[in-house]
Amino acid sequence: MPEGDTLYRAARWLDGELAGRALDALWIRGRGVLPGGVVTEVRALGKHVLLGLGAVAKPLSDAAPASGSGAVPASPRAEAV
């Protein structure tokens, strides 16, 4: 099990790499595939690395996505428990 300082450094690096980028979807063990969003922050809390997500920008039209496009509806936040 990594120690807190190792997780802090990893979270700081991930924040620099991912902050502001959009994720299509997340796979979280025990929860399956969750909708993605824009990464607002990555931070360490104890022995956990938390990923903050903002809402994905809404499409320009309300038209449904093409069949089989694999689109996932936006969610304002997804958290692993």
N, C-alpha and C positions, 0 to 999 in steps of 0.2 A: 504494500500500500504506500503510495507516494506521501511524502510529508507536505505540510502546508506551504513551505517556501517553494517547493518544486511546482506545486499546483499554481501558486501565485505567478511564478515566472511563465508557466505555460499559458495561463489565462491572459497575462499581459501581452504575450506574443500573439496569441489568437485574436485579441482585440485589435492589435495593429494590422493584422492580416484580413480580418473579416468585417470590422466596423464599417457600416455604410454599404455593404454588399447585400444583394438580394439572394435569398435561398428559395428554391422552388418548393421544397418539402424537407421534412426532417424524419428520420427513423429513430425512434427512442425505444430501447429495450423494454418490453412489457406494455408498451402503449401502441406500437405499430407506427404507421406513417401518419404524420401530422402535417397540416398546411405550413408552408414557410412564411417568410416575411423578410423585412430588411433588418439586418443585424444592427442593433443600437449600441450594444456593449457586450463584452465578455469579461466576467470577473470571477474571482475565487471567493468562496465563502466557506471557511473551514476546510473540509475535504471534498468540497463540491466545486465544479466549474459551472457557472450560470451563464446562459446565453439569453440576452435580452432581444426580443423581436418587436419591431414596429409593423404596422399594417403595410401590406403591399398596395401600391397605387391601383386605383380602380381602372378598369378598361374604359376606353373612350365611348364604347356603346354598350348597351345592355343586352346585346345579342349573346345567345348561349354559345359556348365554345363548340367547335366542330367535333363530331362524334369521333371518339378514339384519340383525341388530342392529348389526353393524360393531364388536363388542367386540374388543379386542386384549388378550391375556393380559399380566399385569403382569411387569415385569422389574426386578430390584433396581438395575440401573445400565445406562445406554447411553452409550457414548462414541464420539465421532467420531475417526477416525484420518486 
